[in-house]
Amino acid sequence: MIENNLSPASITSNLGTHFIGKRVIYYPSLTSTMEMAKQEAQQGAVEGTVIIAGEQTVGRGRIKRVWLSPKGNIALSIILYPSVVNLPFLIMLASLAVVHSIEAVTGLKSQVKWPNDVLVNGRKVCGILVESSVRGNIVDYASIGIGVNVNLRLSDFPEILSTATSLSDELGRDVSRLSVIRRLLVEVERLYLALQAGGSIYEEWRDSLITLDRRVRVKSDKTVYEGIAESVARDGSLLLRHSNGNLSKIVAGDATLRD
Ligand code: BTN
């Protein structure tokens, strides 16, 4: 393994950001960085506070799934206080930041599978979870949780072997988690500032999706939809064309590519 040291100082020093990653809290082992981010936000943590775990014992995935988060991976949450209009864009922003960072650090090209899985060579390398507390038009806080399979030997995890990959498995060598984390924080801040300045993230996110024009099956709550993923709306919803010509707008779900 390249480095065990993910000390806050090694992450924050000369990072070059204005607020993201100015305060980093590192736990060698934690239930979930989302849980800690919530507590920190409720106590008024400064915007851009980052919670990092060496490993998570109860990592949270989307749709109440468990997220495997052993040592060697990246598990972090970033606390933000966005406006309510910018809230839907955090998922897009996070997936783009991951795509950019993976390419910058490793040279690997990745794509986004709607809504926010990052894939390398068709397998999931990163999962993203955005949690927030909103009252009316006020966002109390939002936290972006990012889990990247960095130095993970997938052959040790048969339960996800067919669908997941890691940066080290793709490259055949270990990858510096520190480099990926530092780049990620820079990218998240760059995109967040662009968003706040009125820039649009939607087009780049749409263009990075491998899901569009493909036959997909989407599980959303208890409903399963099947059709061609025709486009995505600005709020991040998927527009799915059924064989009878009808169109469904799916706000959240889990997509499987069928072709
Ligand atoms: C998914 O694809 O289901 C989303 C996975 C999100 C995992 C990250 S790891 C850091 C943060 N803490 C968690 O417990 N979950 C997110």
Boltz pocket constraint, residues with backbone or C-beta under 6 A from the ligand:
constraints:
  - pocket:
      binder: B
      contacts: [[A, 31], [A, 32], [A, 33], [A, 34], [A, 56], [A, 58], [A, 59], [A, 60], [A, 61], [A, 62], [A, 63], [A, 65], [A, 67], [A, 69], [A, 74], [A, 75], [A, 76], [A, 77], [A, 116], [A, 117], [A, 126], [A, 127], [A, 128], [A, 129], [A, 145], [A, 146], [A, 147], [A, 148]]
      max_distance: 6.0
